[in-house]
Amino acid sequence: MKLSWPRVLHVLHHAALSIAALATAAGLVPIPAQAAEPAAPAEIRVDYAYYSPESLVIRHFGWLDDAFKPDHTAIRWVLSLGSNRALEYLNSGAVDFGSTAGLAAVLGRANGNPIRAVYVFSRPEWTALVVRKDSPIHTLAELKGKKIAATRGTDPFLFTLRALHTVGLTRDDVELVNLQHPDGRTALANGQVDAWAGLDPHMAAAQVDDGARLLYRNVGFNTYGFLNVREAFASQYPQAVTRVLKVYEKARLWIIAHPDDTARIVADESKVSLPVAKLQLQRNDFSDPVPGDTQRAALKAAAPVLTDEQLVKPGVDPARIVDALVDPSFARPLVAASH
């Protein structure tokens, strides 16, 4: 039987496919491997904050840029003026790493912000309730009916609510004025508010430069300084998370060894005087960078204010949120290896 050329080509094509299939099955032809996920993205977006000395030191020396230079990964820095801003940037994807207070991070995650707290940049006393030096107010109870400047969604805001609870007051008993931290300081100095939920370095500056007085202090109501990462970033680039934390660990150890140089960097970056920067740093403990049981316990003790003041959705269990938020898996082996 004589075959036409189209028929011949058709037969040869199928024969070739059959031979290739047999060769593959026999292991004679390698199957192309799946492309591995890159160890680092083209860009990593990190916030820096005046309340996070590590971020200021790292940015000053360019250590993150150096660490990722072999990967041709660009580092983009974004200023966070408060935990509320850092959480907004994390939620929108504007940053991959954001610096917040611990309880603010719990509030963010409880309201749907998919983040993990992977590093403790400090154990601070960075907030207190502040009044002018000539203020007639001397007790928390005297704040009833008064105006208090506080940045909603931040540690100072939550500190204020917890402080009020100690004397039987709630946010309904005062007028909370939502101002970003530096604007709160200005409003206090100008007499526009009666008290201010301060945050360092602005609080330290108000003390040193304005003579402001700390009305109420409670280091136990200050929650830890957390470096948070977007869950999506951590899942896609776990090696990059470890490498970023390695740089933060380098900065933490450098800060402990060089307090005077750190104060100068903080002063320059934050545009405050050297005495202000030194006062701020005196109120920070840099000794324990691994988030874990200590932080979980502190946050669970603080969490009831979130439900009492209806800051989270009904039915949300803050304790479960804390457990999901605090993730020591990146920092623990890194810190253990450095000892």
N, C-alpha and C positions, 0 to 999 in steps of 0.2 A: 504494500500500500504506500502510495506516495504522499508525503506530508507537505503541506504548504509551509512557507517560512514563518508566518505568525504562529502556526501550530508547533513548529520546531522550537521556537523561542519560548513558548508557553511551557512546553515539556521540560526544557533545560532549566528554566526559572524555578519550577517546582522541585526539580532534582537537586538544585543548589541549596534551596531552603531546607530540604530533608537532610542533606549531608551536614549542613551547618548545625541543625538541631541535634543530630547524633553526636557531632563533635563536642558540642557544648555539654550535653548530658554525660559524655564520657570524661569530661574535665580537660579536654584537649584545647579548648578555647576559653580564655578567662572571661568571666562576666565583669563588666565595668563596675568598680566600687562606687558606692554612693559618696558624693562630695561631703567631706567633713565640715562641720560648722566652724567658722573662723573663730580663733581664740579671742579676738577683739574686734569691735565694730570700727567703722570708718571714723566715728566721732563718739566721744564720751562727754556727756554734759553733767557738770558737777556744780553744786551751789557753794558759795562761800558766804560766811555770816560773821558779823562782828562778835557774836556770842560763841563762835567756834574757833578758838585759837589755832587748832590744827589746820583748818582750812586756810587761814591767813598765812601761816608759815609755809604750807605746801605751795600756795599760789606765789608767794614771795620768791621762793627758791626755784620754782619751775620743776619740782620733783615729779609731778604726774606727767608732764610733757616728756621728761627724760625717760621715765619708765616705759612709755608707750611709743617712743620714737622708732624703735626697730619694727613696729607693726604699721608705721605710717598712720597711726591713729591720732586725730586731732583732739585736743582737750578744750572744751568751751566752758568758761566760768560764768555763772549767773548769780547775782547778788540776791540773797534772801534777807529781808529786813525783819523777819519774824517767822515763827513756826507756821503761821497761817499762810504766808507766802510760799514757804518751802513745800507745804502740803499741796497748795494749788499747782505749783510747778510739777510736782511728782504726779499728781492726778491727771494733768493735761499732757504729760510726756515732755514737758519743756526741759526737765532735768531727769537724769537717771539716778542720781544720788542727791539726797536732800537732808539738811541738818535741822532737827526739831527737838523740842522737849519730849520726854517720854509720854506724858499724859496727853499731850497734843497729838502725838502719833496714834495713841489708842483711839482718841476721838476721830481722827481721820479715817483709820481703818474701820471703825464701827460704822461710819457713814459711807462706806463703799470704796475707800481709797486703797487699791491693792499694793500694799507696801510691806516690807520686812525690815525690822530694826536689826542691823548686822554688826554694829560697832558702837561702843560707848566712848564719845570723845571727851566727856568729863562728867564728874559728879559735882554740880555747881550749887552755890547759893547765889543765883543770878537774879532773883526777884524778891521784892518785899513791897509792902505798902508804904508809900512815900508822901510826906506832907511838906509844906513850906516851913522854913525855920521859924517863922512868926505865927504859925497856925495855932489856933486855940484848941485843936483836936489832939487829944492825948490817949484815947482808948478806941478800940474797935467799935464799941457800942455807940460812940459819938458819931459814927459814920452814917447812922440811920437818917435817911432823907437827904443825904449829901451826894454830890456829883463825884464819881470816880472814873478817871480815864483808864481804859484797859483795852488791849487789842484782842478782840474776840478770837477764840480758837487757839490761844497761845497759853503757855505755862503761867504768865502773870495773870491772865484772865481767870484761869482755873484756880490759881492760888488765891485770888480774891474771893471767889465763891466759897472755897474751903475755910478761909479765914473768917468770913461772915458767919458761916455755920457754927463756928466755935462759940459765938455769942448769941446764937439763936436767930440770926438774920438770914435772909435770902436775897437774891438779886432784885426781888420785888420791893425790898425795903430801901433800896438805894437807886440812884440814877447812874447807870453804867454808860459812859460815853465812849463809843468805839473809835479809837484813834490809834494809828500806828505808833510804835514805841517812841520814836524821837518827837513826834507831834504831841504825845502825852506829856513828855517832859516840858515842852514849851507851854502847853496849856496850864500846867501846874504853876510854872514860874510866872505866868501872866495873870493868875488868879481866875482863870476860866473854869477850873475844877477845884474841888476841895482836897482831893487825894489822887494819887496816880499809882497804878500797878507797874512798878518800874522794871526795867530789864537792863542788865549790864551790856555794854559799857555806859549806856545813857544814864543809868541809875548812879553809877560811880561818879560820873561827870556832874550830875545834879548835886551830889554830896560835896564833892571837892570844889566845884566852881560856883554853885548857887547856895551852898550851906544848907541844902535840904536835909530833912530829918526822916529817919526810918521809923515809921509809926509801929509797924508790926513785922517781925522777922520770925521765920520758922523754916529751918533748913530741911526739915522732914517733909514740908509741903512743896519743896522744889523737886521736880522730877529730873531724871537723868538726861544728859545730852546725847541724843541718838543720831547716828548716821543711818539713814534709811535708803533702801534701794527699791526700785520698781520690781515687782515680782516677775514681770515679763522679761526684764533685762537680766535678772538673776538666773532665770531658767534658760535663756538663750546664750548667755555669756558668763557662766560660773567662774571660769578662769580669770576673766577680767575683773570680777568682783573681788576675788582673792588678791589680785595684783593692786587694785585700788586700796584695799585695806592694808596691804603691806606698806604702802606709802604713808597712810595715816598712822600706822604703828611707828614708822621711822620718825614722823613729826612729833608724835606723843613723847617718845624717848628723848628727842632733841629738846623739846620744851622743858622736860624735867631737868635736863643737864644744863640748859642755858636760860634761866629765868630772866636775866636782865636783857639779853638779846631778844627774847620773846616779847618782853614788855615794849621794847622799842618798835618791833614789827607791828604789834597790836596797836600801838599809839599812832604809827604812821598810816596804817591801813584804815583804822577807824576814825582818823582825824580827831583824836583826843590827846590830852596832855599825857606825859609819861607818868605822873602820879596817879592819874585816873586809870591808866592801863595796869599799873602795878596793883592798885586796889582791886580791880576786876580779877586779875590772876590769882590774888591771895584767896579769893572766894571759890576757887576751882580745885578739885581733887582729880589728878590725872592717873591715879594708881591702878585702876581696874577697867580695862577696855573691853572685856568680854561680856556681852549681855547674857543673862542667865537667871538663875533662881532668885538672886537678890533683887534684880530689877522686876521680875515677875511679881514677887511678893509686895514690893513697894507700889507698883502700879495697881495691883488688885486691891490694896488698901485704899488707894486714892480714887478708884473707879466709881464708887457709889455716887460721887458728886455728879457724874455724867447722867445717871438715871434720875437722881433727885431733882436736878435742874432741867430735866427733859431735853438734854442736848443730843441724845441718841434716839433712834427710832424705837417705838414700843416693841418689846419682845427681844431686843438685842441683849445678849449676856456679855457684859464687859470682861468678865473673867476669861471667857473663851476667846474673846478678841485679843486679850493680852497674850494668851498661849500661842495664838496664831501669828502674832506680831513679832515676838522676841525670838530671834534665830541666831544661836551661837555657832552654828555649823561652819561658818566661814572664818570667824575670828579666833575660835578656840585653838585649832591646830596651828594657826599662824603665830599666835602669842606663845604657845607652848614650845614651839620650835625655836623661838628667839631667846628663851631662857636657858 
